[in-house]
Amino acid sequence: MANEIRLDILGTSFNVTADEDEAYLSKVLAQYKAAVKNTQKISGITEPLNVAILTGFILCDEFNKIKKLLEERGETSKDDSMEAEEVEDRTIRLIAKLEQALNLYTNEK
């Protein structure tokens, strides 16, 4: 069942529909907002599109480091790898949606 969440971040707002429950989506949004704040803090970047792109890059880097660590420990199975790839694909799609929305926002200014 698809759920919709309103993203209000980096000076723009839009709705995203996903096949996850609302509590999960709210948790992911809170994590992303925290990641954005951290990116702004450590980089000093203020341009919303640049912050979003750099945050996505940092999150993908963290994801891959965790995935590699789990693989090295032998804590992943083939099914886990397939799930990890699905999570990675979803993350990339979400980043693309954020970039698209931020581009629309930037072009409206």
PADRENTOR-913318 format. One record per atom (N, C-alpha, C, CB): x, y, z; residue number from 1; atom name. Coordinates in steps of 0.2 Angstrom, whole numbers, always signed. Each point is the difference from the previous one (the first is absolute). Glycine has a CB too. Example, Ala and Ser with C-alpha at 12.3 -4.5 7.8 and 13.67 -1.06 7.14 Angstrom:
REM PADRENTOR-913318
c1:c2:c3:i:at
+66:-28:+39:1:N
-4:+6:+0:1:CA
+4:+6:+0:1:C
-9:-6:+6:1:CB
+7:+11:-10:2:N
+4:+6:+1:2:CA
-4:+5:+3:2:C
+6:-3:-10:2:CB
This chain:
REM PADRENTOR-913318
c1:c2:c3:i:at
+4:-6:+0:1:N
-4:+6:+0:1:CA
+4:+6:+0:1:C
-9:-6:+6:1:CB
+8:+11:-11:2:N
+4:+6:+0:2:CA
-2:+5:+5:2:C
+2:-2:-12:2:CB
+3:+5:+15:3:N
-1:+6:+4:3:CA
+3:+6:-2:3:C
-1:-8:+9:3:CB
-1:+14:-7:4:N
+3:+6:-3:4:CA
+2:+4:+6:4:C
-8:+0:-9:4:CB
+14:+3:+8:5:N
+3:+4:+5:5:CA
+2:+7:-3:5:C
+4:-11:+7:5:CB
-5:+16:-3:6:N
+2:+7:-2:6:CA
+7:+1:+2:6:C
-12:+4:+1:6:CB
+16:-2:-6:7:N
+7:+1:+2:7:CA
+1:+8:+0:7:C
+4:-11:-5:7:CB
-3:+14:+11:8:N
+2:+7:+0:8:CA
+7:+1:+2:8:C
-12:+2:+4:8:CB
+16:-1:-9:9:N
+8:+0:+2:9:CA
+3:+4:-5:9:C
-1:-11:+4:9:CB
+6:+14:-2:10:N
+5:+5:-4:10:CA
-4:+5:-4:10:C
+7:-10:-1:10:CB
-12:+13:+4:11:N
-4:+5:-3:11:CA
-5:-2:-5:11:C
+9:+7:+2:11:CB
-11:-13:-2:12:N
-5:-3:-5:12:CA
-4:-5:+3:12:C
+8:+3:-9:12:CB
-14:-4:+6:13:N
-5:-5:+3:13:CA
-3:-3:-6:13:C
-2:+7:+10:13:CB
+1:-14:-9:14:N
-3:-4:-5:14:CA
-2:-7:+3:14:C
+6:+6:-9:14:CB
-10:-9:+6:15:N
-3:-7:+2:15:CA
+4:-5:-3:15:C
-11:+5:+3:15:CB
+12:-11:+1:16:N
+3:-6:-3:16:CA
-4:-6:+2:16:C
+12:+5:+1:16:CB
-13:-9:-6:17:N
-4:-6:+1:17:CA
+4:-6:+0:17:C
-10:+5:-5:17:CB
+9:-9:+10:18:N
+5:-6:+1:18:CA
-4:-6:+3:18:C
+10:+8:+2:18:CB
-8:-14:-3:19:N
-3:-6:+2:19:CA
+3:-2:+7:19:C
-2:-4:-12:19:CB
+2:+9:+17:20:N
+2:-1:+7:20:CA
-5:+3:+4:20:C
+12:+0:-3:20:CB
-12:-2:+9:21:N
-5:+3:+5:21:CA
+2:+7:+2:21:C
-3:-11:+4:21:CB
-2:+15:-1:22:N
+2:+7:+1:22:CA
+5:+1:+6:22:C
-12:+2:-3:22:CB
+12:-7:+8:23:N
+5:+1:+5:23:CA
+7:-1:-3:23:C
-8:-4:+8:23:CB
+9:-1:-12:24:N
+6:-1:-4:24:CA
+2:+6:-4:24:C
-2:-12:+0:24:CB
-2:+15:-4:25:N
+1:+6:-4:25:CA
+2:+6:+4:25:C
-8:-5:-8:25:CB
+5:+6:+14:26:N
+1:+5:+5:26:CA
+7:-1:+3:26:C
-12:+2:+2:26:CB
+14:-8:-1:27:N
+7:-1:+3:27:CA
+5:+1:-5:27:C
-5:-9:+7:27:CB
+4:+7:-14:28:N
+5:+1:-5:28:CA
+1:+8:-1:28:C
-3:-11:-5:28:CB
-3:+14:+5:29:N
+0:+7:-1:29:CA
+4:+4:+6:29:C
-11:-1:-6:29:CB
+10:-1:+12:30:N
+4:+3:+5:30:CA
+7:-2:+0:30:C
-10:-1:+7:30:CB
+12:-5:-10:31:N
+7:-2:-1:31:CA
+3:+5:-5:31:C
-2:-12:+4:31:CB
-2:+13:-10:32:N
+3:+4:-5:32:CA
+1:+7:+2:32:C
-6:-8:-8:32:CB
+1:+11:+12:33:N
+1:+6:+2:33:CA
+6:+1:+5:33:C
-13:+2:-1:33:CB
+14:-7:+5:34:N
+6:+0:+4:34:CA
+6:+0:-4:34:C
-6:-6:+9:34:CB
+6:+2:-14:35:N
+6:-1:-5:35:CA
+1:+7:-4:35:C
-2:-12:-1:35:CB
-3:+15:-1:36:N
+0:+7:-3:36:CA
+4:+5:+5:36:C
-11:-3:-7:36:CB
+8:+3:+13:37:N
+3:+5:+5:37:CA
+8:-2:+1:37:C
-12:+1:+5:37:CB
+13:-7:-5:38:N
+7:-2:+1:38:CA
+4:+2:-6:38:C
-3:-9:+7:38:CB
+1:+8:-13:39:N
+3:+2:-6:39:CA
+1:+8:+0:39:C
-5:-10:-6:39:CB
+0:+13:+8:40:N
+1:+8:+0:40:CA
+5:+2:+5:40:C
-12:+1:-4:40:CB
+12:-5:+10:41:N
+5:+2:+5:41:CA
+7:-1:-2:41:C
-9:-3:+8:41:CB
+10:-3:-11:42:N
+7:-2:-1:42:CA
+3:+3:-7:42:C
-2:-11:+6:42:CB
-3:+13:-10:43:N
+3:+2:-7:43:CA
-1:+8:+0:43:C
-3:-11:-5:43:CB
-1:+14:+8:44:N
-1:+7:+0:44:CA
-4:+2:-7:44:C
+10:+2:+7:44:CB
-13:-7:-10:45:N
-3:+1:-6:45:CA
-7:+2:+2:45:C
+6:-8:-7:45:CB
-9:+13:+3:46:N
-7:+2:+2:46:CA
-5:+0:-6:46:C
+5:+8:+8:46:CB
-2:-9:-14:47:N
-5:-1:-6:47:CA
-3:-6:+0:47:C
+8:+6:-7:47:CB
-15:-6:+8:48:N
-4:-6:+1:48:CA
+1:-6:-5:48:C
-8:+8:+4:48:CB
+9:-7:-10:49:N
+1:-5:-5:49:CA
+7:-3:+2:49:C
-7:+5:-9:49:CB
+12:-1:+10:50:N
+7:-3:+1:50:CA
+0:-4:+7:50:C
+5:+10:-6:50:CB
-9:-8:+11:51:N
-1:-3:+6:51:CA
-3:-7:-1:51:C
-1:+11:+7:51:CB
-4:-11:-11:52:N
-4:-6:-1:52:CA
+4:-5:-3:52:C
-10:+6:-1:52:CB
+14:-4:-4:53:N
+4:-5:-4:53:CA
+6:-2:+4:53:C
-3:+6:-10:53:CB
+6:-2:+14:54:N
+6:-2:+4:54:CA
-3:-5:+6:54:C
+6:+11:-3:54:CB
-12:-9:+5:55:N
-3:-5:+5:55:CA
-1:-6:-2:55:C
-5:+9:+5:55:CB
+2:-10:-11:56:N
-1:-6:-4:56:CA
+6:-4:-1:56:C
-10:+5:-5:56:CB
+15:-1:+3:57:N
+7:-4:-1:57:CA
+3:-3:+7:57:C
+2:+8:-10:57:CB
-3:-4:+15:58:N
+3:-2:+6:58:CA
-4:-6:+3:58:C
+3:+12:+3:58:CB
-10:-12:-4:59:N
-4:-5:+2:59:CA
+2:-7:-4:59:C
-9:+8:+3:59:CB
+10:-7:-9:60:N
+2:-6:-5:60:CA
+6:-3:+3:60:C
-6:+5:-10:60:CB
+11:+0:+11:61:N
+7:-2:+3:61:CA
-1:-4:+6:61:C
+5:+10:-5:61:CB
-9:-8:+10:62:N
-1:-3:+6:62:CA
-3:-7:-1:62:C
-1:+11:+6:62:CB
-4:-11:-10:63:N
-4:-6:-2:63:CA
+5:-5:-3:63:C
-10:+6:-2:63:CB
+15:-4:-2:64:N
+4:-5:-3:64:CA
+6:-2:+5:64:C
-2:+5:-11:64:CB
+4:-1:+15:65:N
+4:-2:+5:65:CA
-3:-5:+5:65:C
+6:+11:-1:65:CB
-12:-10:+3:66:N
-3:-5:+4:66:CA
-1:-7:-3:66:C
-6:+10:+6:66:CB
+4:-9:-12:67:N
-1:-6:-4:67:CA
+7:-4:-1:67:C
-10:+5:-7:67:CB
+15:-2:+6:68:N
+7:-3:-1:68:CA
+2:-3:+7:68:C
+3:+8:-9:68:CB
-4:-4:+14:69:N
+1:-3:+7:69:CA
-4:-6:+1:69:C
+3:+11:+4:69:CB
-9:-11:-5:70:N
-4:-6:+1:70:CA
+2:-6:-4:70:C
-9:+7:+3:70:CB
+11:-6:-9:71:N
+2:-5:-5:71:CA
+7:-3:+3:71:C
-6:+6:-10:71:CB
+10:-2:+12:72:N
+7:-2:+3:72:CA
-1:-4:+6:72:C
+5:+10:-5:72:CB
-10:-9:+9:73:N
-1:-3:+6:73:CA
-4:-7:-2:73:C
+0:+11:+7:73:CB
-2:-11:-13:74:N
-4:-6:-2:74:CA
-7:+0:+3:74:C
+10:-6:-1:74:CB
-13:+12:+2:75:N
-6:+1:+3:75:CA
-6:+1:-5:75:C
+6:+5:+10:75:CB
-4:-6:-16:76:N
-5:+1:-5:76:CA
-1:-6:-4:76:C
+2:+12:-1:76:CB
-8:-13:-1:77:N
-1:-6:-5:77:CA
-2:+3:-7:77:C
-4:-8:+10:77:CB
+3:+3:-14:78:N
-2:+3:-7:78:CA
-6:+4:+0:78:C
+6:-10:-5:78:CB
-11:+7:+10:79:N
-6:+4:+0:79:CA
+1:+7:+3:79:C
-6:-11:+2:79:CB
+11:+11:+3:80:N
+1:+7:+3:80:CA
+3:+4:-5:80:C
+2:-5:+11:80:CB
+2:+3:-15:81:N
+3:+4:-6:81:CA
-5:+2:-4:81:C
+11:-6:+1:81:CB
-16:+2:-3:82:N
-5:+2:-4:82:CA
-4:+5:+3:82:C
-1:-11:-5:82:CB
-1:+11:+12:83:N
-3:+5:+3:83:CA
+4:+6:+1:83:C
-6:-9:+6:83:CB
+12:+9:-5:84:N
+4:+6:+0:84:CA
+0:+3:-7:84:C
+7:-5:+9:84:CB
-7:+2:-14:85:N
+0:+3:-7:85:CA
-7:+3:-1:85:C
+8:-9:-4:85:CB
-13:+6:+7:86:N
-7:+3:-1:86:CA
+0:+7:+4:86:C
-5:-12:-1:86:CB
+8:+12:+7:87:N
+0:+6:+4:87:CA
+4:+5:-4:87:C
-1:-7:+11:87:CB
+7:+5:-14:88:N
+4:+5:-3:88:CA
-4:+3:-6:88:C
+10:-7:+3:88:CB
-14:+2:-7:89:N
-4:+3:-5:89:CA
-5:+5:+2:89:C
+2:-11:-6:89:CB
-5:+9:+12:90:N
-5:+5:+2:90:CA
+3:+6:+2:90:C
-7:-9:+4:90:CB
+13:+9:-1:91:N
+3:+6:+2:91:CA
+2:+4:-6:91:C
+5:-6:+10:91:CB
-3:+3:-15:92:N
+2:+4:-6:92:CA
-6:+3:-3:92:C
+10:-8:-2:92:CB
-16:+4:+2:93:N
-6:+3:-3:93:CA
-2:+6:+4:93:C
-3:-11:-4:93:CB
+3:+11:+11:94:N
-2:+5:+5:94:CA
+5:+6:-2:94:C
-4:-8:+9:94:CB
+10:+7:-9:95:N
+5:+6:-1:95:CA
-2:+3:-7:95:C
+9:-6:+6:95:CB
-11:+2:-11:96:N
-1:+3:-7:96:CA
-7:+4:+1:96:C
+5:-10:-6:96:CB
-10:+8:+10:97:N
-6:+4:+1:97:CA
+2:+6:+4:97:C
-7:-11:+0:97:CB
+11:+11:+5:98:N
+2:+6:+3:98:CA
+4:+5:-4:98:C
+1:-7:+10:98:CB
+3:+4:-14:99:N
+4:+5:-5:99:CA
-5:+3:-5:99:C
+10:-7:+1:99:CB
-15:+3:-4:100:N
-5:+2:-4:100:CA
-4:+6:+3:100:C
-1:-11:-6:100:CB
-1:+10:+12:101:N
-4:+5:+4:101:CA
+4:+6:+1:101:C
-7:-9:+5:101:CB
+13:+8:-3:102:N
+4:+6:+2:102:CA
+2:+4:-7:102:C
+4:-6:+10:102:CB
-4:+2:-15:103:N
+1:+4:-7:103:CA
-6:+4:-2:103:C
+8:-9:-3:103:CB
-14:+6:+4:104:N
-6:+4:-1:104:CA
+0:+6:+5:104:C
-6:-11:-4:104:CB
+7:+10:+10:105:N
+0:+5:+5:105:CA
+5:+6:-2:105:C
-3:-8:+9:105:CB
+9:+6:-11:106:N
+5:+4:-2:106:CA
-2:+4:-7:106:C
+9:-7:+6:106:CB
-12:+4:-10:107:N
-2:+3:-7:107:CA
-6:+5:+1:107:C
+4:-10:-6:107:CB
-8:+9:+12:108:N
-5:+4:+1:108:CA
+2:+7:+3:108:C
-7:-10:+2:108:CB
+13:+10:+1:109:N
+2:+6:+3:109:CA
+3:+5:-5:109:C
+3:-6:+10:109:CB
